[in-house]
Amino acid sequence: MDVKTAVRVFDVINLFAEVRQPMIYSEIARRTEIPLSSCHALLQTMVAKGYLYAPGVKAGYYPTQRLLHVARDICSEDPLTLMFQPLLSALRDATGETAALATLAGNRVVYLDVMESRQKIRYSDEPGGFMTIASAAGKALLGALAPAARRKLLDSCKPQLLSANGAVIERGAFERDIEQGVTHGWHRSTGESVEDVAGLARGFLIHGEAFALVIGAPKARLLKNEQNAVKALLEVYAQIPPALLAA
């Protein structure tokens, strides 16, 4: 269940990230669909806490540097992503493709860290970006879960699982695909979540939570080099400290 005020704070922050210019509160209210009175009170609270300021008369509001410094301080001590960064870098360099660390956020996939490919044509995303569970990452994360937990999560996907083109994904076939990936030790997607993008992923558990190493790339290029990419994926997975996986 969403907490309305918390959702509205993040909606305002994301709006500023999108427009990158000061906005008056009525424009913020309109674009976030927050009632005017509630929006004004929310913005005043964010000003009082040091996260927004007024650049000038009638200029509206804009975020202060506080948000940057708080985020930097938090992320600089993230134990899991710091540990995985060298592994993601190695996976990117070995494959030439974008590498990521993913976990579940409800019934969606969220990227915790992303190392983008250096190639001009590449799959691009960022930490905090979401992906559907129809992706390779989603399949790998589901594959890491116990069957009962997997069924419960799939039951929450209402009304249906959909591919990138809007086609319904038949659940039985999807579950068989997951099981096949568990048997092979890795999972694949070929455009189900993002058209013309393929993915490979290896799921695992840390402290009972599902995570996945992910490769994303233009479909034709990744499928052409799939054998080498899978080899690199499994080699990097083997570098995760066994004690962490056993936790």
N, C-alpha and C positions, 0 to 999 in steps of 0.2 A: 504494500500500500504506500503510495506517495504521500509525503508530508508537504502540503500545499506551499507553505512559506519557503521551505528549503528548495523546492522545485523552482519557485519564482526567482530566488537569488541566482541560481545557476542559469536560468533563462536570461536574466539581465546580463550576467557575465558573458555568456555565449553570444548574445546580441552585440555587445561591444567588440568581441573578437571578430565578428562578421563585418560590421560596418566601419570600425576603426576611425570613428570621429565622434565629437560630442553630440549629444542628443538631448532635447528637452523632454520633460517627463511625460507629456502627452503622447509624444512619438514613441517613447519606450513602452508606454502602456498599450498603445495601439498594436505595436509589433509583437509584444509578448502576450497580448490578450489578458492583461491584468487590469482590473477595474481601476479607474483614475485615482480614487481616494486611497486604495490599497497600494498602488504603485508609488504615489507620492510619499506615503509613510515608509515604505520599504526603502526608497532611495534616500530619504532623510536618515534612516537607521544606518545605511551603508556609509553615508557621509560621516555620521557620528563615530563610526567604528574605524574611519580612516581609509576605507576602500574606494570611495568616490570623492570627487571635488567638483566645484563649479569653476570652469576656466575663465569665465567673465560674464558680464551682464547679458542675460538672455541667451547665453551660449549653451546652457543646459548642463549636463553632467558628463564626466569622463573618469575612468578608473585611475587611481593613484598608483605609484610604484609599490605600494605595500603588498598588493596581490602578488606581484612578481617576486618580491623578497621572501614572502611567506612560502610560496610554492617552491622556490629554489631551496630554502632551508629544509623543507619537508623532503623533497625528492633527493637531496644530497645524502640523506641517511637511509634511503629505502634499501633494506638489506637484500631483498630478493632480486630486484632489478639490477642492483649493483653487481651481484654475483653472476647474473646471467648476461650482462653486457659483453664480456669477452667471448662468451659462447655464441651470442648473436652475431658479433663481428666476424667470428671465424666461419659461421654458417653463411653469412653474406659473401665473404671473400671466396669461400670454397665453391659456391654455386654461381656467383655473379648476380644473384637475385635478392630481393627484399626479404629480410628475416625478421621474425617477430616472436614475442612471448605473449601468450594469450591465456585468459581465464574466462569463467562464466560470470555474467551479470544477469541474474534471473534466467530467462530463456534466450539470452543473446550472448554473443561473444564480445569481449572487450579486450583491446590490445593494451598491455601494460608497458611495453617498450617496442620500438620499431627501429631497425637499422635498414634504411632504404638502399636499394641497389644504386650503384654509381653509373649504370647505363642510362642513356638518354630516354629510351622507351622502357618504362618500368612500372611495377605496381607501387602505388604511393598511398600511404596512410600515416597516422600519427598516434602516439600514446593517448588512450582515452577514446579512440575511434571504435565504432561498433561494427560487427559483422553478424550475419544470420547464422543460425546453427546448421544451415544447409551447406556451409563452407567446410573446407578440409579441417580448419581449426575446430569448428563445431562438432564434426564427426569424431575427431580425436578426443576432444573433451568429454563427449558423451561416452566414447569407448573406454575412457579411464574410470568412469563411474560404475558402481555396482548395478546390476540389471534393474533392481527395484527403483533406485534413484534415477536411472535413465528413463524408465517408463514414466515416473512422476513428472520429470521435466518435460518430456514430450507431450504428456497430457495437458500441460499448461500452454502449449502452443495453439492458441485458438485464433481464428476458427480452424486454420489448416497450415501445414507447411507449404511455403511457396518458393519457387525458384526465382531467379533474377528477372525472367521474362513474364512472371505472373502465373506460370503453370503450377498446378497442384502437384506436390511431391507425395506419392503414395507412401504411407507410413510403413507398411510392411516391407517394401523394397528398400526404404531408407534404413530401417533397422537391420536388414540383412547386409546392407552396405557397411554399416558400422561394425557388425560382427566380423565381416570379412577383413576389414581393416585391423581389427584387434588380432585376428589370426596372423596377418602379415606383419604386424608391428608398426604400421603407418597407414595414414588415410589420405585420400585424394579427392579433390573437387575439380571439375572441368567446366566452370561457367555457371554452376547452379546458383551461386550467391552473387557474383559479379560477372556480367557477360564478358567474354573474351579474356577472362582471367582464370588461371588455374592455380591450385594450391596443393601443397603437401604438408602433412603435419604429423607429429608424434606426441601423443598424450601421456600424461603421468600424474600421479598424486603426490602432493606435499602436505603433510599434516591433515590428510583426508580431503584436501581441496584439489580440484582438477586444474591442471595447467597444460599448455601445449607449446612446443616449438613449431614454428610455422614458416613455410616458404611460400611467397606469392609472386607471380610473374605473368607476363603475357602468355596466353594459353599455348599457342603454337611453339613458342620457344621452350617453355618448361616441359611440355610433353616430349619434345624432341630430345631433351637432355634429362629425361626423368630418371633413368637408371643411375646416372652419376649424382643427381640431386638427392635421390633417396639414400644412396650410400653416404653422402655428406651429412644428411639429416641424422641418420642413425649413429654415425661416428661422433657427431657433436652431442647427441643425446647420451652416449656412453661416457661423456666427460662430466656429466652431472655427478656430484659426490654421492656415492651409494648411501651414505648415512642420511642424506637429505631425503632421498626417495623412500627410505625405510621408516622415516619419521611418521 
